[in-house]
C-alpha cells in the first residue's frame, strides 16, 4: 500500500523561512530511516505558493481561470510530501508520527492519504500485451 504523507504549509513556510540546521539534520535522518527500512519512494519540499499558479475550471466547461500565487494559507496549501510503501495504514501513521516538527514555526500538520492502486485485473491485459510484444521481439532476434 502506498501512502502520501502531506505536510501542510504554514505562514512561515509560505514566507520561505527555513527552520534551521538542526531541523534539516533531523529531516535527513528521518528520510534515511525510511530508506533503510525500504519504504521510502519519494520525498520533496515545495516552494512557497508565491511561485505557483492555480488553474480553476468551472462546471460549465468554460475556459479555465488562472491565478498567480501567493495563495491564502487557509486554503489547504502544501509545503511538501513523503511517499512511502508500507503494509498498513497504521504503519503509515507510525511513520508520519516520527516526522520531525520544526520548533516555533507555527502549527505543523501532516495528512496521511492512501494512493489509489490500479487493480491487478486492470494490469493483466496490459502485462499480457507487453509480454506478447517482448516475445515477438525475442523471436525476431533469434531469426537474425
C-alpha positions as a printed NumPy array, in Angstrom:
array([[  0.   ,   0.   ,   0.   ],
       [  1.319,   3.4  ,  -0.941],
       [  0.674,   6.442,   1.217],
       [  1.464,  10.106,   0.839],
       [  2.417,  11.987,   3.978],
       [  1.346,  15.503,   3.059],
       [  2.969,  18.332,   5.008],
       [  0.679,  21.344,   5.288],
       [  2.078,  24.809,   4.671],
       [  2.339,  27.379,   7.434],
       [  2.713,  31.136,   7.235],
       [  6.425,  30.552,   7.893],
       [  6.905,  28.037,   5.06 ],
       [  4.907,  30.333,   2.774],
       [  7.271,  33.188,   3.674],
       [ 10.239,  30.977,   2.761],
       [ 11.517,  30.805,   6.35 ],
       [ 13.839,  27.8  ,   6.734],
       [ 13.71 ,  26.069,  10.146],
       [ 17.475,  25.795,  10.674],
       [ 20.287,  23.27 ,  10.622],
       [ 19.055,  21.06 ,  13.475],
       [ 15.723,  20.559,  11.754],
       [ 17.393,  19.889,   8.377],
       [ 19.581,  17.246,  10.032],
       [ 16.54 ,  15.675,  11.709],
       [ 14.711,  15.526,   8.359],
       [ 17.755,  13.943,   6.702],
       [ 17.938,  11.325,   9.474],
       [ 14.198,  10.653,   9.165],
       [ 14.452,  10.153,   5.402],
       [ 17.478,   7.907,   5.918],
       [ 15.496,   5.746,   8.348],
       [ 12.658,   5.492,   5.801],
       [ 15.144,   4.478,   3.096],
       [ 16.892,   1.941,   5.336],
       [ 13.506,   0.41 ,   6.187],
       [ 12.86 ,   0.089,   2.445],
       [  9.632,   2.111,   2.499],
       [ 10.716,   5.46 ,   1.004],
       [  9.593,   6.089,  -2.583],
       [  9.984,   9.885,  -2.775],
       [ 10.257,  12.976,  -0.589],
       [ 10.163,  16.574,  -1.767],
       [  9.681,  20.061,  -0.401],
       [  7.584,  22.567,  -2.325],
       [  8.437,  26.189,  -2.927],
       [  6.047,  28.769,  -1.417],
       [  2.781,  29.318,  -3.284],
       [  4.079,  32.712,  -4.434],
       [  5.9  ,  30.781,  -7.16 ],
       [  2.796,  28.795,  -8.142],
       [ -0.176,  29.124, -10.448],
       [ -3.662,  27.87 ,  -9.663],
       [ -5.898,  26.728, -12.519],
       [ -9.654,  26.751, -11.872],
       [-12.263,  25.013, -14.009],
       [-15.932,  25.995, -13.991],
       [-18.682,  23.352, -14.029],
       [-19.964,  24.862, -17.304],
       [-16.889,  23.784, -19.253],
       [-15.783,  27.368, -19.854],
       [-12.145,  28.288, -20.332],
       [-10.082,  27.748, -17.179],
       [ -9.125,  30.68 , -14.983],
       [ -5.506,  31.193, -13.98 ],
       [ -4.477,  32.756, -10.687],
       [ -0.891,  33.582,  -9.802],
       [  0.258,  32.93 ,  -6.241],
       [  0.669,  33.614,  -3.429],
       [ -2.449,  31.904,  -2.097],
       [ -4.04 ,  32.128,   1.354],
       [ -2.548,  29.643,   3.853],
       [ -6.056,  28.65 ,   4.946],
       [ -6.69 ,  27.152,   1.503],
       [ -5.03 ,  23.8  ,   2.222],
       [ -1.611,  24.705,   0.878],
       [  1.142,  22.117,   0.885],
       [  4.772,  22.523,   1.927],
       [  5.989,  19.059,   0.936],
       [  5.293,  15.366,   0.817],
       [  6.807,  11.979,   1.501],
       [  5.668,   8.962,  -0.496],
       [  6.029,   5.593,   1.236],
       [  5.049,   1.99 ,   0.578],
       [  4.011,   0.098,   3.695],
       [  1.776,  -2.806,   4.725],
       [ -0.977,  -0.896,   6.512],
       [ -2.474,   2.48 ,   7.28 ],
       [ -1.276,   2.129,  10.871],
       [  2.306,   1.69 ,   9.67 ],
       [  1.94 ,   4.844,   7.551],
       [  0.608,   6.746,  10.574],
       [  3.515,   5.47 ,  12.672],
       [  5.995,   6.818,  10.11 ],
       [  4.106,  10.128,   9.95 ],
       [  4.312,  10.462,  13.736],
       [  8.105,  10.135,  13.527],
       [  8.422,  13.016,  11.054],
       [ 10.405,  15.875,  12.63 ],
       [  8.459,  19.003,  13.527],
       [ 10.148,  22.408,  13.22 ],
       [ 10.036,  24.153,  16.61 ],
       [  8.43 ,  27.57 ,  16.912],
       [  7.315,  27.93 ,  13.295],
       [  3.552,  27.758,  13.538],
       [  1.097,  24.9  ,  13.717],
       [  2.541,  21.906,  11.897],
       [  0.181,  19.44 ,  10.207],
       [  0.597,  16.18 ,   8.323],
       [ -2.148,  14.467,   6.349],
       [ -1.825,  10.715,   5.683],
       [ -3.544,   9.645,   2.443],
       [ -3.563,   6.285,   0.693],
       [ -2.964,   6.323,  -3.046],
       [ -5.428,   4.572,  -5.317],
       [ -3.812,   1.442,  -6.687],
       [ -4.554,   0.041, -10.115],
       [ -6.098,  -3.371,  -9.531],
       [ -4.246,  -6.479, -10.671],
       [ -7.124,  -7.253, -13.029],
       [ -6.643,  -3.959, -14.82 ],
       [ -2.9  ,  -4.619, -15.085],
       [ -3.262,  -8.154, -16.502],
       [ -4.288,  -7.244, -20.088],
       [ -1.539,  -4.653, -20.288],
       [  1.024,  -7.134, -18.962],
       [ -0.12 ,  -9.809, -21.417],
       [  0.227,  -7.36 , -24.305],
       [  3.708,  -6.333, -23.165],
       [  4.75 ,  -9.978, -22.744],
       [  3.487, -10.848, -26.241],
       [  5.361,  -7.897, -27.718],
       [  8.542,  -8.886, -25.9  ],
       [  8.235, -12.489, -27.12 ],
       [  7.803, -11.254, -30.699],
       [ 10.917,  -9.117, -30.397],
       [ 12.91 , -12.039, -28.965],
       [ 11.743, -14.292, -31.8  ],
       [ 12.833, -11.684, -34.328],
       [ 16.28 , -11.509, -32.712],
       [ 16.629, -15.304, -32.808],
       [ 15.989, -15.353, -36.554],
       [ 18.555, -12.686, -37.442]])
